[in-house]
Amino acid sequence: MGKFRLVFVLLLVALFIAGCKDKEKETEEIKPDDVFGQYVQLWEEHKFKDMYEMLTDEVKVELPEEEFVGRYEKIYQDLEVNNLKITFDSVAIEKGEEDAPEKATITFQISMDTIAGKVEYQHDAILLKETPEEEGEEATWKIAWDHEYIFDGMKPEDKVGLEYIEPERGEIVDRNGKALATTGEVNEVGLVPQWMEGNEEEIKSQVSELLGMSVEAIDAHLNASWVQPHYFVPIKRILPDEEELAAKLMSIPGVQINKVKSRFYPYGEAFGHLVGYVDEVTQEDIEKNEGYKAGDVIGKRGLEQLFEERLRGERGVRIYLEKPDGVQLDVVETPVKNGDTIQLTIDADMQVSLLNSFNGRAGTAIAIHPKSGETLAIVSSPSYDPNAYMFMTGSERQKLADDPLQPLINRFVNVHVPGSSIKPLTASIALEDGTITPTTTRDIKTKRWQKDSSWGGYHVTRVTDPGRPVDLKDAIVLSDNIYFAQTALEMGADTLIEGLKKFGFTEDIPFIYPLEDSQISNSGNLTNDILLADTSYGQGEMQVNIVHLAAAFTTFVNEGNMIKPILLKEEEEPNQIWKEKVISKKTAETIAGFLRQVVTDPEGTGRAANSSKVPLAGKTGTAEVGKMEQNTEGSENGWFVAYNTDKEDLLVVMTMENTQDAGGPVVVEAVRAFFEQWR
């Protein structure tokens, strides 16, 4: 029995010792690095309330929970903090002396991405082993937090600042560096409410009449939530050269005019369609495009829109700590990147001249260098002044949109019925295929012709009956529709389609400015003989873009190679060819000779372009549009494609709308005058 009691006592002692050791082991497992690891996990997950619970009592007394959580949440939200990573390794523990708690120091490294860039720094975390007031509770490690956990060097009294540095919008310049789109000063007209007291309605009525805007529109500005009686309230911007208007406005009590920076287009309407304009972002713009905010501007048309990303630049962002005395200490900064300068191959003065050639008529034109492909001028007429358009009211813009001449339509983007200007391409295809030779003659004795009775009442007509058999030279010089219709029927639809595709029809035009593709027909096929015949001389369903047509004509001055049209100086490279060996050198030279005779021959359709100042070759065209069927009324668009045969440094394609009542070869004369100016 004694022996049993001894064993039992020994067992109890062993269990007691084991229990003590387990308790000691459990206590040892609660280490400061474990506690800090838990804190770091909460920190990386932005669980700020839970983080607060792990702070020392002293920190909690000095910093209420709502202030701790609120500051973290606001800073991290405003600065768009993400990818927060905290690492640590070394732990140094110091035994407390007398009543001082045990202390642990952990060096941690922090990295975070912010709106202004990556922030990285190192800091020492202090943990104190606090004994709870309630008996029986174990001592625990707590975080002796300070403000430098947020940013290195931050003190309780510091404010976190965020600054945006707006980039300067890049310029658009011509080949000689002349500004086409730049930043300039305009006049901003506004009202100061307290200066209007007693005469509000009369003043608004006068301003409304002068600025061409409704009183309701003025009230909308004056009634904005931010307006105070002594504030200047912007109403509309006017151009610097509107001096008389500015003087009248300034004579009205309550009106004030301030100089403000704005996008400015020195050449006005000459570049309305090509360069476009900027406008203030809409809510839709903000939702669709990252990085924009209310009040920003964005390219709305033309090159301003096409190169928006390059022109706008990149906003600089700076995060800083502001001390009570106003001193600012940088935390991180992404430098501002101003917009790129976009240099074009365009000659600004030539652009103005080409637009003026229309004398107000509707149409479009392009001038290129036929050897390099450089676009020297490209216009749509009539145009609009982007300087004025930016500051127009909605009703003013609608009035412009309703103009019968449609100045807001960019015609050089669109495709058009080319008429007889396409005949040199048809002739080239027939020569290459062997359907005809330069001397192939067709004895056509009438001005109206049809293949057979299956055409019903449909006939192909020609303008001139020379009273003799017609060869290829005559067909081009006299622009004989019947000759080309018969040639097309002889070579067949497949051959014509294949030949036109070699000239780039139905494919994307390799031009930096988006253009409509030229089409052979609506379906891409020539499904009957009438459509085949009409297509051969640029009617039927054929549609051509002027940039494409200009490129196609370069084959006649480049030994059968078709040059790629370019718009940017940075695109310039030697011998840029869009289509190689579209036709043979012999065919190119043959057609080129005939194009010269179109101008020099007394019977040539382009004889009005015959100039003693500059030798021209070219092809005229009259496109019938808007006719529902043959022998009904429609309108006619005039065409002329021409180039300088001496220097071979300028090729122009021009089409004017509704030339049936012009009383002469208005397009040919306009192109000749343009060449004489730029010879």
C-alpha positions as CSV (number, residue, x, y, z in Angstrom):
1,M,0.0,0.0,0.0
2,G,2.8,2.4,0.8
3,K,4.5,1.6,-2.5
4,F,1.2,2.4,-4.3
5,R,1.0,5.8,-2.6
6,L,4.5,6.6,-3.5
7,V,3.9,5.9,-7.1
8,F,0.7,7.9,-7.1
9,V,2.5,10.9,-5.5
10,L,5.3,10.7,-8.0
11,L,2.7,10.6,-10.8
12,L,1.0,13.7,-9.5
13,V,4.3,15.5,-9.3
14,A,5.2,14.5,-12.8
15,L,1.9,15.7,-14.1
16,F,2.3,19.0,-12.2
17,I,5.7,19.6,-13.6
18,A,4.5,18.7,-17.1
19,G,1.6,21.1,-16.8
20,C,4.0,23.9,-15.7
21,K,6.2,23.2,-18.6
22,D,3.3,23.2,-21.0
23,K,2.1,26.5,-19.6
24,E,5.6,27.9,-19.9
25,K,5.8,26.6,-23.4
26,E,2.5,28.3,-24.2
27,T,3.7,31.6,-22.8
28,E,6.9,31.4,-24.8
29,E,5.0,30.9,-28.1
30,I,3.5,34.4,-27.8
31,K,6.4,36.3,-29.3
32,P,6.6,39.9,-30.4
33,D,7.4,38.9,-34.0
34,D,4.2,36.7,-34.0
35,V,2.1,39.6,-32.8
36,F,3.7,42.0,-35.3
37,G,3.1,39.4,-38.0
38,Q,-0.6,39.4,-37.2
39,Y,-0.6,43.3,-37.2
40,V,1.1,43.3,-40.6
41,Q,-1.5,40.9,-42.1
42,L,-4.3,43.3,-40.9
43,W,-2.3,46.3,-42.2
44,E,-1.9,44.7,-45.7
45,E,-5.6,44.0,-45.8
46,H,-6.5,47.6,-44.7
47,K,-8.3,46.3,-41.6
48,F,-7.6,49.5,-39.6
49,K,-10.2,48.9,-36.8
50,D,-8.6,45.5,-36.0
51,M,-5.2,47.1,-36.1
52,Y,-6.3,49.7,-33.5
53,E,-7.1,46.9,-31.0
54,M,-3.5,45.9,-31.1
55,L,-2.1,49.3,-30.1
56,T,-0.7,50.1,-26.6
57,D,-3.0,51.7,-24.0
58,E,-0.9,54.9,-24.1
59,V,-1.4,55.3,-27.9
60,K,-5.1,54.7,-27.5
61,V,-5.3,57.5,-24.9
62,E,-3.6,59.9,-27.2
63,L,-5.3,58.8,-30.5
64,P,-9.0,57.9,-30.5
65,E,-10.1,55.0,-32.6
66,E,-12.1,57.1,-35.1
67,E,-9.2,59.4,-35.7
68,F,-6.8,56.5,-36.2
69,V,-9.1,54.6,-38.6
70,G,-10.4,57.7,-40.3
71,R,-7.0,59.0,-41.1
72,Y,-5.7,55.7,-42.5
73,E,-8.9,55.3,-44.6
74,K,-8.8,58.8,-46.0
75,I,-5.1,58.8,-46.8
76,Y,-5.1,55.4,-48.4
77,Q,-8.3,56.1,-50.4
78,D,-7.2,59.6,-51.6
79,L,-3.7,58.4,-52.5
80,E,-5.1,55.2,-54.1
81,V,-2.8,53.0,-52.0
82,N,-2.6,49.4,-53.1
83,N,-0.1,46.5,-53.3
84,L,0.9,47.2,-49.7
85,K,3.7,44.9,-48.7
86,I,5.5,44.9,-45.2
87,T,8.4,42.6,-44.5
88,F,10.5,42.3,-41.3
89,D,13.2,40.1,-40.0
90,S,15.4,41.1,-37.0
91,V,13.8,41.3,-33.5
92,A,15.6,42.9,-30.6
93,I,14.1,42.4,-27.1
94,E,15.1,44.5,-24.0
95,K,14.1,43.5,-20.5
96,G,12.3,46.3,-18.7
97,E,13.8,47.9,-15.7
98,E,11.8,48.2,-12.5
99,D,8.2,49.1,-13.6
100,A,9.1,49.6,-17.3
101,P,7.6,46.9,-19.6
102,E,9.6,44.6,-21.7
103,K,10.3,46.1,-25.1
104,A,10.8,44.6,-28.5
105,T,12.2,46.5,-31.6
106,I,11.4,45.1,-35.0
107,T,12.8,46.8,-38.2
108,F,10.3,46.6,-41.0
109,Q,10.4,47.5,-44.6
110,I,7.2,48.9,-46.3
111,S,6.4,49.2,-50.0
112,M,3.2,50.6,-51.5
113,D,1.9,51.8,-54.8
114,T,0.2,55.2,-54.8
115,I,-1.3,57.6,-57.3
116,A,2.1,59.3,-57.4
117,G,4.2,56.2,-57.7
118,K,5.9,53.7,-55.4
119,V,6.6,54.6,-51.8
120,E,9.3,52.6,-49.9
121,Y,10.8,53.2,-46.6
122,Q,12.1,51.5,-43.4
123,H,11.0,52.1,-39.9
124,D,11.4,50.5,-36.4
125,A,8.3,49.1,-34.8
126,I,8.3,49.2,-31.0
127,L,6.3,46.6,-29.1
128,L,5.7,46.7,-25.4
129,K,4.7,43.8,-23.2
130,E,1.7,45.1,-21.3
131,T,0.2,43.5,-18.2
132,P,-3.6,43.7,-18.1
133,E,-5.2,45.3,-15.1
134,E,-7.4,42.3,-14.4
135,E,-5.8,39.6,-12.4
136,G,-5.3,36.3,-14.1
137,E,-4.8,37.8,-17.6
138,E,-1.5,37.2,-19.2
139,A,0.8,40.0,-20.4
140,T,0.6,40.6,-24.1
141,W,2.7,42.4,-26.7
142,K,1.2,45.7,-28.0
143,I,2.2,48.0,-30.8
144,A,3.6,51.4,-29.7
145,W,2.4,53.0,-33.0
146,D,3.5,56.4,-34.2
147,H,2.7,58.5,-37.3
148,E,5.8,57.4,-39.1
149,Y,4.1,54.1,-39.8
150,I,2.0,56.1,-42.4
151,F,4.9,57.9,-44.0
152,D,8.6,58.2,-43.2
153,G,9.2,61.3,-41.1
154,M,5.6,62.1,-40.5
155,K,4.7,63.8,-37.2
156,P,1.2,64.0,-35.5
157,E,0.8,67.6,-36.6
158,D,1.7,67.1,-40.2
159,K,-0.8,67.1,-43.0
160,V,-0.6,64.8,-46.1
161,G,-0.9,66.8,-49.3
162,L,-1.7,65.7,-52.8
163,E,-0.9,68.0,-55.8
164,Y,-1.6,67.5,-59.5
165,I,0.7,69.2,-62.0
166,E,-1.2,69.6,-65.3
167,P,0.8,68.9,-68.4
168,E,1.0,71.4,-71.3
169,R,-0.9,70.0,-74.3
170,G,1.4,69.2,-77.2
171,E,1.4,71.4,-80.3
172,I,0.5,70.3,-83.8
173,V,2.8,72.0,-86.3
174,D,3.3,72.0,-90.1
175,R,6.4,70.8,-92.0
176,N,8.1,74.1,-91.3
177,G,7.3,74.2,-87.6
178,K,4.4,76.7,-87.9
179,A,1.8,76.1,-85.1
180,L,-1.5,74.7,-86.3
181,A,-2.8,74.0,-82.8
182,T,-1.2,75.6,-79.8
183,T,-1.9,77.2,-76.4
184,G,-2.8,80.9,-76.5
185,E,-4.9,83.5,-74.8
186,V,-8.6,84.2,-75.3
187,N,-11.0,86.5,-73.7
188,E,-13.4,85.0,-71.1
189,V,-16.5,87.1,-70.7
190,G,-18.2,86.9,-67.3
191,L,-20.6,88.7,-65.0
192,V,-20.2,89.7,-61.3
193,P,-23.7,89.4,-59.7
194,Q,-23.3,92.2,-57.1
195,W,-22.4,94.7,-59.9
196,M,-25.7,94.0,-61.6
197,E,-28.0,94.7,-58.7
198,G,-31.2,96.5,-59.7
199,N,-30.5,96.0,-63.5
200,E,-30.2,92.3,-63.8
201,E,-32.7,91.7,-66.5
202,E,-31.6,94.5,-68.7
203,I,-27.9,93.5,-68.4
204,K,-28.6,89.9,-69.2
205,S,-30.7,90.9,-72.2
206,Q,-27.9,93.1,-73.6
207,V,-25.2,90.4,-73.0
208,S,-27.5,87.8,-74.5
209,E,-27.9,89.7,-77.7
210,L,-24.2,90.5,-78.1
211,L,-23.0,86.9,-77.3
212,G,-25.8,85.2,-79.3
213,M,-26.9,83.1,-76.3
214,S,-30.2,82.9,-74.5
215,V,-31.0,84.6,-71.2
216,E,-31.8,81.1,-69.9
217,A,-28.2,80.0,-70.7
218,I,-26.8,83.0,-68.8
219,D,-29.0,82.2,-65.8
220,A,-27.8,78.7,-65.8
221,H,-24.2,80.0,-65.2
222,L,-25.3,82.6,-62.7
223,N,-27.4,80.1,-60.7
224,A,-24.6,77.5,-60.3
225,S,-24.3,76.3,-56.7
226,W,-20.7,77.7,-56.2
227,V,-21.6,81.3,-57.2
228,Q,-21.3,84.1,-54.7
229,P,-22.4,87.7,-55.2
230,H,-18.8,88.9,-55.5
231,Y,-17.6,86.1,-57.7
232,F,-16.7,86.4,-61.4
233,V,-19.0,84.0,-63.3
234,P,-17.7,83.0,-66.7
235,I,-20.3,83.0,-69.4
236,K,-18.6,82.6,-72.7
237,R,-15.2,82.9,-74.4
238,I,-14.5,85.1,-77.4
239,L,-11.5,85.4,-79.7
240,P,-8.8,88.0,-79.2
241,D,-9.5,89.6,-82.5
242,E,-13.1,90.3,-81.6
243,E,-12.1,93.7,-80.3
244,E,-15.3,95.6,-81.2
245,L,-17.4,93.0,-79.4
246,A,-15.2,93.1,-76.4
247,A,-15.5,96.9,-76.2
248,K,-19.3,96.7,-76.4
249,L,-19.5,94.1,-73.7
250,M,-17.2,96.0,-71.4
251,S,-19.5,99.1,-71.6
252,I,-22.2,97.1,-69.8
253,P,-22.3,97.3,-66.0
254,G,-21.5,93.9,-64.4
255,V,-19.5,92.6,-67.3
256,Q,-15.8,91.6,-66.8
257,I,-13.4,90.2,-69.4
258,N,-10.4,88.1,-68.3
259,K,-7.5,86.7,-70.3
260,V,-7.3,82.9,-70.0
261,K,-5.2,80.3,-71.6
262,S,-7.0,78.2,-74.2
263,R,-6.3,75.9,-77.2
264,F,-5.8,78.2,-80.2
265,Y,-5.7,77.5,-83.9
266,P,-3.8,80.2,-85.8
267,Y,-5.0,79.2,-89.2
268,G,-8.7,79.0,-88.3
269,E,-11.0,77.2,-90.8
270,A,-8.1,76.1,-93.0
271,F,-7.5,73.3,-90.5
272,G,-11.0,72.8,-89.1
273,H,-11.4,69.3,-90.4
274,L,-7.8,68.1,-90.4
275,V,-6.7,69.3,-86.9
276,G,-10.2,69.4,-85.3
277,Y,-10.7,71.0,-81.9
278,V,-10.8,70.3,-78.2
279,D,-13.7,70.7,-75.8
280,E,-14.4,70.2,-72.1
281,V,-14.9,66.6,-71.1
282,T,-18.4,65.3,-70.6
283,Q,-19.4,62.8,-68.0
284,E,-19.4,60.2,-70.8
285,D,-15.8,61.1,-71.7
286,I,-14.8,60.7,-68.0
287,E,-16.4,57.3,-67.9
288,K,-14.8,56.1,-71.1
289,N,-11.3,57.5,-70.7
290,E,-9.1,56.9,-67.7
291,G,-7.4,59.9,-66.0
292,Y,-9.8,62.7,-66.9
293,K,-11.7,64.8,-64.4
294,A,-14.3,67.6,-64.7
295,G,-12.9,70.7,-66.3
296,D,-10.3,68.8,-68.4
297,V,-10.3,69.1,-72.2
298,I,-10.2,66.3,-74.7
299,G,-9.7,66.1,-78.5
300,K,-13.1,66.0,-80.1
301,R,-12.3,65.8,-83.8
302,G,-9.5,65.5,-86.3
303,L,-5.9,65.1,-85.2
304,E,-6.8,66.5,-81.8
305,Q,-8.9,63.4,-81.2
306,L,-6.7,60.9,-83.1
307,F,-3.6,61.8,-81.2
308,E,-5.3,62.7,-77.9
309,E,-3.1,60.3,-75.9
310,R,0.1,61.8,-77.2
311,L,-1.0,65.4,-77.1
312,R,-2.5,65.4,-73.6
313,G,0.7,64.3,-71.9
314,E,0.7,62.8,-68.5
315,R,-0.3,64.6,-65.3
316,G,2.3,64.9,-62.7
317,V,1.3,63.9,-59.1
318,R,3.1,64.8,-55.9
319,I,2.5,63.5,-52.4
320,Y,4.0,65.6,-49.6
321,L,4.0,66.3,-45.9
322,E,3.1,69.8,-44.9
323,K,4.6,71.0,-41.6
324,P,2.8,73.5,-39.4
325,D,5.1,76.3,-40.6
326,G,4.1,75.5,-44.2
327,V,7.3,73.7,-45.2
328,Q,6.6,70.8,-47.5
329,L,8.5,67.6,-47.6
330,D,8.2,65.3,-50.6
331,V,7.0,61.8,-50.1
332,V,6.9,60.7,-53.7
333,E,6.4,62.4,-57.1
334,T,5.6,61.3,-60.6
335,P,7.0,64.1,-62.8
336,V,4.7,65.8,-65.2
337,K,5.2,64.8,-68.9
338,N,4.1,67.5,-71.3
339,G,2.3,66.4,-74.5
340,D,4.3,65.5,-77.7
341,T,4.6,67.9,-80.6
342,I,3.0,66.3,-83.6
343,Q,4.7,67.5,-86.8
344,L,2.9,67.1,-90.1
345,T,4.1,66.9,-93.7
346,I,1.5,69.6,-94.4
347,D,2.5,73.1,-95.6
348,A,0.2,75.5,-93.7
349,D,0.3,78.2,-96.4
350,M,-0.5,75.7,-99.1
351,Q,-3.3,74.4,-97.0
352,V,-4.8,77.9,-96.8
353,S,-4.4,78.3,-100.6
354,L,-6.0,75.0,-101.4
355,L,-9.1,75.8,-99.3
356,N,-9.4,79.2,-100.9
357,S,-9.4,77.5,-104.3
358,F,-12.9,76.4,-103.7
359,N,-14.1,80.0,-103.3
360,G,-16.9,78.8,-101.0
361,R,-18.0,75.8,-103.1
362,A,-18.5,72.4,-101.5
363,G,-15.9,69.7,-102.2
364,T,-12.6,68.3,-101.1
365,A,-9.0,68.2,-102.3
366,I,-5.6,66.9,-101.6
367,A,-2.1,67.9,-102.6
368,I,0.7,65.4,-102.3
369,H,4.3,65.0,-103.4
370,P,4.0,62.1,-105.9
371,K,7.5,60.8,-105.3
372,S,7.7,60.9,-101.5
373,G,4.0,60.5,-100.7
374,E,4.0,63.6,-98.4
375,T,0.6,65.1,-97.9
376,L,1.2,68.8,-98.5
377,A,-2.4,69.9,-98.1
378,I,-5.8,68.2,-97.5
379,V,-9.0,70.2,-97.1
380,S,-12.8,69.8,-97.0
381,S,-14.9,72.8,-98.1
382,P,-16.7,74.6,-96.7
383,S,-14.9,74.4,-93.3
384,Y,-15.5,75.8,-89.9
385,D,-13.3,77.8,-87.5
386,P,-12.4,75.6,-84.5
387,N,-11.5,78.7,-82.5
388,A,-15.1,79.9,-82.8
389,Y,-16.6,76.5,-82.6
390,M,-15.1,75.7,-79.2
391,F,-17.0,78.6,-77.6
392,M,-20.3,78.3,-79.5
393,T,-23.5,77.7,-77.7
394,G,-25.6,74.7,-78.5
395,S,-27.9,76.7,-80.7
396,E,-25.0,78.2,-82.6
397,R,-23.6,74.7,-83.2
398,Q,-27.0,73.5,-84.4
399,K,-27.3,76.4,-86.8
400,L,-23.9,75.4,-88.3
401,A,-25.0,71.8,-88.5
402,D,-28.2,72.8,-90.4
403,D,-26.2,74.8,-93.0
404,P,-27.1,73.4,-96.5
405,L,-23.5,73.3,-97.5
406,Q,-22.7,71.1,-94.5
407,P,-19.5,72.7,-93.2
408,L,-19.2,70.2,-90.4
409,I,-18.9,67.2,-92.7
410,N,-15.3,66.1,-93.3
411,R,-15.4,65.2,-97.0
412,F,-11.9,64.0,-97.4
413,V,-12.7,61.1,-95.1
414,N,-15.6,60.0,-97.2
415,V,-15.7,58.2,-100.5
416,H,-17.1,59.8,-103.7
417,V,-18.3,58.8,-107.2
418,P,-15.1,59.4,-109.2
419,G,-16.5,59.7,-112.7
420,S,-14.0,59.8,-115.6
421,S,-11.1,60.5,-113.3
422,I,-10.9,56.7,-112.9
423,K,-10.4,56.0,-116.6
424,P,-6.5,56.0,-116.5
425,L,-6.7,53.1,-114.1
426,T,-9.2,51.2,-116.3
427,A,-6.9,51.9,-119.3
428,S,-3.9,50.6,-117.4
429,I,-5.6,47.4,-116.5
430,A,-6.7,46.8,-120.0
431,L,-3.2,47.4,-121.4
432,E,-1.6,45.1,-118.8
433,D,-4.2,42.4,-119.6
434,G,-3.6,42.7,-123.3
435,T,-7.3,43.5,-124.0
436,I,-6.2,46.6,-125.9
437,T,-3.0,48.3,-127.1
438,P,-2.4,52.0,-127.3
439,T,-3.5,51.8,-131.0
440,T,-6.6,49.7,-130.5
441,T,-9.4,51.6,-132.3
442,R,-13.1,51.6,-131.8
443,D,-15.3,53.0,-134.6
444,I,-18.2,54.5,-132.6
445,K,-20.5,56.4,-134.8
446,T,-23.1,57.6,-132.2
447,K,-23.2,59.4,-128.9
448,R,-25.4,56.7,-127.3
449,W,-24.6,53.0,-127.2
450,Q,-25.8,49.8,-125.7
451,K,-24.5,46.3,-125.9
452,D,-27.8,44.9,-127.2
453,S,-31.6,45.0,-126.6
454,S,-31.2,43.2,-123.3
455,W,-30.2,46.6,-121.8
456,G,-33.7,47.8,-122.5
457,G,-33.7,51.6,-122.4
458,Y,-30.3,51.9,-120.8
459,H,-27.5,53.5,-122.9
460,V,-23.9,54.6,-122.3
461,T,-23.4,58.1,-123.6
462,R,-20.4,60.2,-124.4
463,V,-19.9,64.0,-124.6
464,T,-17.9,64.2,-127.8
465,D,-18.2,62.4,-131.1
466,P,-15.0,63.3,-133.0
467,G,-16.4,61.9,-136.2
468,R,-13.6,59.3,-136.5
469,P,-12.5,56.0,-135.0
470,V,-11.2,56.4,-131.5
471,D,-8.0,55.0,-130.1
472,L,-6.8,54.9,-126.5
473,K,-5.3,58.3,-126.6
474,D,-8.5,59.8,-128.0
475,A,-10.5,57.9,-125.4
476,I,-8.5,59.5,-122.6
477,V,-8.1,62.9,-124.1
478,L,-11.8,63.2,-125.1
479,S,-13.0,61.1,-122.1
480,D,-15.0,58.7,-124.1
481,N,-17.4,56.6,-122.0
482,I,-18.4,54.3,-124.8
483,Y,-14.7,53.3,-125.5
484,F,-14.2,52.3,-121.9
485,A,-17.5,50.5,-121.6
486,Q,-16.7,48.4,-124.6
487,T,-13.2,47.7,-123.4
488,A,-14.5,46.6,-119.9
489,L,-17.1,44.2,-121.5
490,E,-14.3,42.8,-123.6
491,M,-11.9,42.1,-120.7
492,G,-14.6,41.0,-118.3
493,A,-15.6,41.6,-114.7
494,D,-13.0,39.4,-113.1
495,T,-10.1,41.1,-114.9
496,L,-11.3,44.6,-114.0
497,I,-11.9,43.7,-110.4
498,E,-8.5,42.0,-110.1
499,G,-6.8,45.1,-111.7
500,L,-8.6,47.5,-109.4
501,K,-7.6,45.5,-106.3
502,K,-4.0,45.8,-107.4
503,F,-4.5,49.6,-107.2
504,G,-5.7,49.1,-103.6
505,F,-9.5,49.0,-104.0
506,T,-11.5,47.3,-101.2
507,E,-8.5,47.4,-98.7
508,D,-7.6,49.7,-95.9
509,I,-5.8,52.9,-97.1
510,P,-2.4,53.0,-95.3
511,F,-3.0,56.6,-94.1
512,I,-2.6,57.6,-90.5
513,Y,-5.9,59.5,-90.6
514,P,-8.8,57.0,-90.8
515,L,-10.5,57.0,-94.2
516,E,-13.3,55.2,-95.8
517,D,-12.1,52.4,-98.1
518,S,-12.6,52.8,-101.8
519,Q,-15.1,50.3,-103.2
520,I,-15.7,48.7,-106.7
521,S,-19.4,48.1,-106.0
522,N,-21.7,47.6,-103.1
523,S,-21.1,43.8,-103.1
524,G,-17.6,43.9,-104.4
525,N,-18.6,42.1,-107.5
526,L,-19.8,43.3,-110.9
527,T,-22.8,41.2,-111.4
528,N,-24.1,42.4,-114.8
529,D,-22.9,44.0,-117.9
530,I,-24.4,47.4,-117.3
531,L,-22.7,47.6,-113.9
532,L,-19.4,46.5,-115.4
533,A,-19.7,49.0,-118.2
534,D,-20.6,51.9,-115.8
535,T,-17.8,51.0,-113.4
536,S,-15.2,51.3,-116.1
537,Y,-15.7,55.0,-116.3
538,G,-16.2,55.7,-112.6
539,Q,-20.0,55.4,-112.3
540,G,-22.2,52.5,-111.3
541,E,-21.5,51.8,-107.6
542,M,-17.9,52.8,-107.5
543,Q,-16.8,55.0,-104.6
544,V,-13.3,56.4,-104.2
545,N,-11.5,58.3,-101.5
546,I,-9.4,61.2,-102.7
547,V,-6.3,60.1,-100.8
548,H,-6.5,56.8,-102.5
549,L,-7.0,58.3,-105.9
550,A,-4.0,60.6,-105.4
551,A,-1.9,57.5,-104.5
552,A,-3.2,55.6,-107.5
553,F,-2.1,58.4,-109.9
554,T,1.5,58.3,-108.5
555,T,2.0,55.0,-110.4
556,F,2.2,57.1,-113.6
557,V,5.2,59.1,-112.3
558,N,6.9,56.2,-110.4
559,E,7.4,53.6,-113.2
560,G,4.3,51.7,-112.1
561,N,4.9,51.7,-108.3
562,M,2.2,53.2,-106.1
563,I,3.5,55.5,-103.4
564,K,2.2,55.3,-99.8
565,P,0.6,58.6,-98.7
566,I,1.9,59.9,-95.4
567,L,0.8,62.7,-93.1
568,L,3.4,62.8,-90.3
569,K,7.0,63.9,-90.6
570,E,8.0,60.9,-88.5
571,E,6.7,58.6,-91.1
572,E,9.2,59.8,-93.7
573,E,11.4,57.1,-95.1
574,P,13.0,56.8,-98.5
575,N,11.1,54.9,-101.3
576,Q,7.9,54.2,-99.3
577,I,5.8,52.2,-101.7
578,W,2.3,51.0,-101.0
579,K,2.0,48.8,-104.1
580,E,5.0,47.6,-106.0
581,K,4.7,47.2,-109.8
582,V,1.0,47.7,-110.0
583,I,1.6,48.2,-113.7
584,S,4.7,48.0,-115.9
585,K,7.0,51.0,-116.5
586,K,5.9,50.9,-120.2
587,T,2.2,51.2,-119.3
588,A,2.9,53.9,-116.8
589,E,4.8,56.0,-119.4
590,T,2.1,55.4,-122.0
591,I,-0.7,56.6,-119.8
592,A,1.4,59.6,-118.5
593,G,1.9,60.7,-122.1
594,F,-1.9,60.6,-122.7
595,L,-2.5,62.6,-119.5
596,R,-0.3,65.3,-120.7
597,Q,-2.3,65.5,-123.9
598,V,-5.5,65.8,-121.9
599,V,-4.2,69.3,-121.0
600,T,-2.3,70.2,-124.2
601,D,-4.6,68.9,-126.9
602,P,-7.0,71.6,-128.1
603,E,-9.9,69.0,-127.8
604,G,-8.7,67.8,-124.4
605,T,-11.2,67.9,-121.5
606,G,-8.4,69.5,-119.4
607,R,-7.3,72.1,-121.9
608,A,-8.3,74.9,-119.4
609,A,-5.3,73.7,-117.3
610,N,-2.9,74.4,-120.1
611,S,-0.5,76.9,-118.7
612,S,2.6,78.7,-119.9
613,K,3.8,78.8,-116.3
614,V,3.6,75.2,-115.3
615,P,3.4,72.0,-117.5
616,L,0.5,69.9,-116.2
617,A,-0.8,66.4,-117.0
618,G,-4.1,65.2,-115.6
619,K,-7.6,63.8,-116.0
620,T,-10.9,65.4,-115.6
621,G,-14.1,63.7,-114.5
622,T,-17.8,64.5,-114.2
623,A,-19.6,62.3,-111.7
624,E,-23.3,62.0,-111.8
625,V,-24.8,61.6,-108.4
626,G,-28.3,61.4,-106.9
627,K,-29.9,60.0,-110.1
628,M,-32.4,57.3,-109.3
629,E,-32.4,56.1,-113.0
630,Q,-31.1,57.2,-116.4
631,N,-32.5,60.3,-118.0
632,T,-33.6,61.8,-114.6
633,E,-32.2,64.9,-113.0
634,G,-29.4,64.7,-110.4
635,S,-26.3,66.7,-109.7
636,E,-22.8,66.7,-111.1
637,N,-19.6,66.7,-109.2
638,G,-16.5,67.9,-111.1
639,W,-13.1,66.3,-110.8
640,F,-9.6,67.1,-111.8
641,V,-6.4,65.1,-111.0
642,A,-3.2,66.8,-112.1
643,Y,0.5,66.8,-111.6
644,N,3.5,68.9,-112.6
645,T,5.3,67.0,-115.4
646,D,8.5,69.0,-115.1
647,K,9.4,68.8,-111.4
648,E,7.0,66.0,-110.5
649,D,6.9,67.4,-107.0
650,L,3.1,68.2,-106.7
651,L,0.0,66.2,-107.5
652,V,-3.5,67.5,-106.8
653,V,-6.9,65.8,-106.7
654,M,-9.9,68.1,-106.4
655,T,-13.6,67.5,-106.6
656,M,-16.3,70.1,-106.4
657,E,-20.0,69.4,-105.8
658,N,-22.9,70.7,-108.0
659,T,-20.8,72.0,-110.8
660,Q,-23.6,71.6,-113.4
661,D,-24.4,75.3,-113.1
662,A,-20.8,76.5,-112.9
663,G,-20.7,77.8,-116.5
664,G,-17.3,76.4,-117.2
665,P,-14.5,74.1,-116.1
666,V,-14.4,75.5,-112.6
667,V,-12.5,72.6,-111.1
668,V,-9.8,72.6,-113.8
669,E,-9.3,76.3,-113.6
670,A,-9.0,76.2,-109.8
671,V,-6.4,73.5,-109.9
672,R,-4.4,75.3,-112.6
673,A,-4.4,78.5,-110.5
674,F,-3.2,76.5,-107.5
675,F,-0.3,75.0,-109.5
676,E,0.7,78.4,-110.9
677,Q,0.8,79.8,-107.3
678,W,3.0,77.0,-106.1
679,R,5.1,76.3,-109.2
